Amino acid sequence: MPSVSYIALGSNLNNPKQQVKHALLALDSLPHSYLLAYSSLYQSAPMGPQDQPPYVNAVAKLATELAPLELLDALQSIENEQGRIREKRWGARTIDLDIVLYDHTIMQTERLTLPHYGAKERDFVLRPLAEISPLLIFPDGESVQQALQQCHSYELEKITTDNDQETVSRHEL
């Protein structure tokens, strides 16, 4: 039986909207996995160094039979295919894919911490997550709505479509 995983997506290089769209398609193509839902796109201020462009963010809900570390390997493969270069922490990137939740799994290894260690502190993760799963409860019993009320703001703005302007709609994928 598949597990449900939530994946945070972020990009601020090489046409970030297209990078996120491409990553969503890649997630839907993962073996033994299928995309259940994805949020609207959001723009946020960068976390960490401020000398970089704003980010485009989204969250995807994925059904998968891949184990957590297998899923992590698959996500890193997508990042590599999209030109991700790991130069500095919180630096600019073509795509960043993080496992936020994997069912109600709690784990901490050298490579992976579940739930994601910073998810509940970032509105650019929580707001898209709440959009697709408004009743979600974290393994510690806190709801996504409660976490949203207490998290840091990264100047988050929903990207919307307005007569073919530069913004996009989640239905364009």
LINNORMO-V598125 format. One record per run of one state. SS is the DSSP state (hx for helix, st for strand, lp for the rest). FROM is the first residue (numbers start at 1). LEN is the number of residues. If there is no record, write none. Layout:
SS,FROM,LEN / SS,FROM,LEN
This chain:
lp,1,2 / st,3,9 / lp,12,4 / hx,16,13 / lp,29,4 / st,33,6 / lp,39,3 / st,42,3 / lp,45,10 / st,55,10 / lp,65,3 / hx,68,14 / lp,82,14 / st,96,7 / lp,103,4 / st,107,2 / lp,109,4 / st,113,2 / lp,115,4 / hx,119,3 / st,122,1 / hx,123,10 / lp,133,4 / st,137,1 / lp,138,5 / st,143,1 / hx,144,7 / lp,151,1 / st,152,1 / lp,153,4 / st,157,2 / lp,159,11 / hx,170,3 / lp,173,1
